[in-house]
Amino acid sequence: MDTVNEHKVDHTEEINLKVDKDSSTLTAAQRARAERNRQKARALREARLVQHPKNEGCQRVESRNASRALDSGGGFLLEEEPAPEATPCLRPAPVVHRLEQPHCLVCELPFPQSYLFDTFDYSVCDNCRDDEDAHSLITRTEAKSEYLLKDCDLDSRPPPLRCVRRRNPHRSRFAEMRLYLRAQVEARALQVWGSAEELQRELEERRARRDKAADTAARRRLRALRMDVRSSLYDRTRAHHEHAFGPETYDAAADIYSRSCECGHVETYEKM
């Protein structure tokens, strides 16, 4: 739009210059029209020189019949999407009827409501809750490393284990942590491995394999270090051997050619 206006202004100025040169030959009506064109050109030039005020952010534009919009300052409006209403997380209502109340696995007494039952569907009352040992929370990584469980054991094997999501205290940009109840993870590990002895045996075998792999890598690095230190006694050029083949021989029965090297390698080939 500015480019079109500039062309119009330039064209109008050229016309006005021509009019000034030939003002003696123009009529009164022509001179009046030229003056009007000159005033229009001056108004366009002044409007172009006026700077648009800079806005730090988008301005809100409200109308009676339209929804809220944001003025981007570039000649168009952005429709503002309404923010979704946050649904409050309400705890389930306590079980009032005594015959329908769950029984605690520790004290075997009925209870109407508890944190472990509402969150993890684990029948333990708040009085018997042990946050330091059996009813402590562990991360998903700890559950997989300490109890040798897979993702399918936690999510797909019925019934899937419940978890609570918390922000990562060490890395705020990382994904949320999923915390599981230790008692439920231990019961799932016994269901997968059969017994605690089998789980302990598998842990010891994996620990032995890791130690063996670490020992092998350490001995390999130590051998390479010795080779680098004793470079005067170790000739690396001897490690690479280039074959020096002798004269070729022809086997008429098999119709193949062969040649041998001093190291004992024999190469056979055919000729087209």
N, C-alpha and C positions, 0 to 999 in steps of 0.2 A: 504494500500500500504506500509506503514512504517513497519507493522508487517511482511509482506512477505519479505521485504528487510532485516529485522533483522534475520529472519530464514536463508536466503541465506548467510548472513555474518557469522553467527555462524557455519553453515555447512562448509563454506569455510575455516574458521579458524581451525576447527577440521581436515579437510583434510590437511591443511598446517602443523599442528603439527605432524600428522602421517608421512607426507613427510619428515619433519626434522629428525624424529627418524630413518626413514629408508632411509636417503639420501645416505647412502653408497651403498645401493642395487639398487638405481634408475639409469636410463640411463640419458644421456644428454637431450634428448627430454622431458622426464618426469620432470626433474628439471626445464627446461624452461617453461613448462606449469604450474607448481606449482608457479613459480615466477610471471607469468602473472595473475594467480588467486589471489595471494597475493596483487598485485597492484590494481586489481579490488575491492577487499574487502576493502582496505585502502581508495580508492576513494569513495566508498559507505558510509563508516563510516564518512568521512569528509563532504560529502554532507548532511548527516543526522544531523550533529552537527551544520550546518549553520542555524541560525534562520531566519525565514521568516520576513521581515520588516513589522512592524505594521503600518497600515494605520488608521488614525483617522476616515475616512469615506470611502465610496465607490468611486473608481476612475472611471472616464469616459473613455470608450474605443470607439474610432471612427474608422470606416473603410469606404472605398470608396463605396462598394457595399452593405453594411449592415447599418441598423439603429443604433442609439446610444445605448450603453449598459453600465451597471454599473458593475464594477468588485467588487464582494462581498468579495474577498480575501479567499473564501473557495473552490475555484476550479470551479466555475461556474459563468456565467454572467447573469445579470438581464436586461431584456429589459426595456428601459425607455419609458413610455407612454407619448406621446406628450400632453402638457397642452392644454385644450380647449381654443379656442380663445374667449375672452370676447366680447360680443355683446353690443355696447354702446346703452343706453336707450335714444332714441331721442324723443323729444316732437312732437306731431302731428303738421302738417303744419296749419297755420291759414287759416280760411275761407275767401277767398278774395272777392267772390261775395257778395254784400251787401244784396241781396234778400235771400240768403241762410244762412246768419249769425244768430246765436241765439240771442234772446233778453234777457236782464238782468231782473231778477225777481224783482229787487229793483227799478232801474231807468227806466226800460222798453226800454232801448236803445240797438240797435244792437252792437255787439262787435265781432271782428275777432278771438280773442284768450284770454284765461284767465287760471289761475292756477286751479281754482275750476272746470272749465269745462273740462280741459284736464285730471285732476287727478280723480275727483269724478263724472264727467258727471253732474255737477250742474251748471245751467245757471245763474251765477253771475259774473259780470266783476270784474277786479282787483280794480277799483276805489271804488266799493261798498262793497268790501270784508271787513268783520269785524272779525278779528282774536281773539278778546277778548270775544265775546258773541256767536252769532248765528253760526259763521263759525269757531269756535274753534274745535280742535281735541280732542277726548276722546278715551280712551282705550276700548277694548272689554269687560273687566271686569266691567268698569264703565257703559257701555251701558246696560249690563245685570242686574246690581244692581239698577241703578237709574231709568231705564225705564222698568224693569221687562220683558226683552226680552230673548228669548231662541236662541240657536245656529241656529235652523231651521229658525227663523225669520230674522236672519241676512244673512244667506247663501242660504237657499232654497226658501224662499218666493220671488216670482218674483216682481220686478227685484232685484237680489241680490245686496247688498250694496257693493260699492267699498271701498277699504282701502289702506293705505300706510303702509309699513313695516319699522320699525326702530329698532335699537339695544336697548336692555334694559339698561338704564343708571345705574340702581341699581345692577343688576346681569348680568355680562357680559356673563356667561355661560348659561343663560336661553335662551329660544326661543325668536325670534324677536317679538316685540310688533306690534299689528295690530291696527292702529288708524283710527277711523271713523269720519265723519263730523257730528257735533252735530245736525245741521238742518235736515239732512237726518235721523238720529236716532230718533229725535222727531217726524218726519212725519211717520216713521215706527211704533212707539209706538202708535200714534193715529189711525193708520190703524189696529193694533192688538186689542187695548182695546176699540176702538170706540170713546172715548172722553177723554179730559183731566181730567174731574171730576171722571170718572170711574177709570182712572189710579191713581189719588190721593187717592181715596177711598181704592183701593187695597193696596197701599203703607201704608196707616194708619192701615189697618187690619193686615198686615204682621208685622208692627212695634209693634202693640199691642200684637200679639201672641209671638213675641220674648221677649217683656218685661215680659209677664206672665210666659213664660218658665224660664227666668232668675230669676224671683222672686221665683218661685217654687224651683229651684235648690238652691238658697240662703237660703230659709227656711229649706230645707232638710239638708244642711250642718250645719246650726245653731242648729238644733235639735240634730244632731249627736255630735256636739261639746258639747252641754249641757249634753248629756248622758255620754260623756267621762269625763267631769269635775265632775259631780255628780255620780261618779262610786260607792261611798259608799252607796248611796240610791237606786241605780238601780242594781237589781240582774239579771244578764244575764242568769243564769242557769234556771230561770223560763220560759224563752222564749221557750225552747225546752222541749216538753212533750213526754214521752215514755209511751205507752199504757201498762197497766197491766190487762190482760184479766182474767176473772174468769173461772169457769168450763163451758165446752161446753154443749150445749143442742141439741137434735136431733128432727127434725120435720119429722115424718114418712109420712105425707101426701105429703109434697113437696120433701122429700128425700134430705134434706140439713141439715148441721150442722151450728150452730151459737154460738158466744161467745161475751160478752160485756165487756166494760171497765168502770171504775168509772166516766170517763168524759162524758159518754153517747154514745160513738162510739160502733157500733155493726158490727162485721165482720161475714159474711156468707161464707160458702165454702162447697164443696162436697168432698167425699172420694171415691176413685176408689176401 
